[in-house]
Amino acid sequence: MENKAYADMHAHRVQELDTDKRLLYEIIQEAGEIDAGTLHSRYENQAQDPVARSARRKYLGRLGDYDLIDTTGNGKGKRYLGS
């Protein structure tokens, strides 16, 4: 029962994401694990109107707060993991 509740909550949070957060989330999920530079590059190639890197970092922090992604490392060594 607990796993279903978690899965339902996870699905609801993903559904509620705006366009840029959803794109970042989808890139990370597709990769499984991705470094920050590659993530930003893929985002810039796929987004119709890319937001600034500072906004993306804020969005990535929110995705982590929502338990939709995990991170390891920091700075240039930061990696994002699908959860």
C-alpha positions as CSV (number, residue, x, y, z in Angstrom):
1,M,0.0,0.0,0.0
2,E,2.8,2.4,0.9
3,N,4.5,1.9,-2.5
4,K,1.3,2.6,-4.4
5,A,0.8,5.8,-2.4
6,Y,4.4,6.9,-3.1
7,A,3.9,6.0,-6.8
8,D,0.7,8.0,-7.0
9,M,2.3,11.0,-5.3
10,H,5.3,10.8,-7.6
11,A,3.0,10.6,-10.7
12,H,0.9,13.6,-9.5
13,R,4.1,15.7,-8.9
14,V,5.4,14.9,-12.4
15,Q,2.0,15.8,-13.9
16,E,2.0,19.1,-12.1
17,L,5.4,20.2,-13.5
18,D,5.6,23.2,-15.8
19,T,7.2,22.9,-19.2
20,D,10.9,23.6,-18.2
21,K,10.8,21.5,-15.1
22,R,9.3,18.6,-17.0
23,L,11.9,18.8,-19.7
24,L,14.7,18.8,-17.2
25,Y,13.0,15.9,-15.4
26,E,12.5,13.9,-18.6
27,I,16.2,14.4,-19.7
28,I,17.4,13.1,-16.4
29,Q,15.0,10.1,-16.4
30,E,16.0,9.2,-20.0
31,A,19.7,9.3,-19.1
32,G,19.3,7.6,-15.7
33,E,22.4,9.6,-14.5
34,I,23.8,12.7,-16.1
35,D,26.4,15.3,-15.3
36,A,25.4,19.0,-15.0
37,G,27.1,20.1,-18.2
38,T,25.5,17.5,-20.4
39,L,22.1,18.1,-18.8
40,H,22.3,21.9,-19.5
41,S,23.5,21.2,-23.1
42,R,20.6,18.8,-23.8
43,Y,18.1,21.1,-22.2
44,E,19.3,24.1,-24.4
45,N,19.1,21.9,-27.5
46,Q,15.5,20.7,-26.7
47,A,13.8,23.7,-25.1
48,Q,12.0,26.1,-27.4
49,D,12.7,29.1,-25.2
50,P,15.5,28.0,-22.7
51,V,15.5,29.7,-19.2
52,A,18.8,31.0,-17.7
53,R,21.1,28.5,-16.0
54,S,20.4,30.1,-12.7
55,A,16.7,29.4,-13.1
56,R,17.5,25.8,-14.2
57,R,19.5,25.3,-11.0
58,K,16.6,26.5,-9.0
59,Y,14.2,24.2,-10.9
60,L,16.6,21.3,-10.3
61,G,16.6,22.0,-6.6
62,R,12.8,21.9,-6.6
63,L,12.8,18.6,-8.5
64,G,15.0,17.3,-5.7
65,D,12.8,18.8,-3.0
66,Y,9.8,17.0,-4.7
67,D,11.9,13.7,-4.5
68,L,11.7,13.4,-8.3
69,I,15.5,13.3,-8.8
70,D,18.6,12.7,-6.7
71,T,22.0,14.4,-6.9
72,T,25.6,13.5,-6.1
73,G,28.6,15.7,-5.9
74,N,28.6,19.5,-6.2
75,G,29.9,22.2,-8.5
76,K,31.2,21.0,-11.8
77,G,31.2,17.4,-10.5
78,K,27.4,17.4,-9.7
79,R,25.5,14.6,-11.2
80,Y,21.7,14.1,-11.4
81,L,20.0,10.8,-11.1
82,G,16.5,9.7,-11.9
83,S,14.6,8.5,-8.9
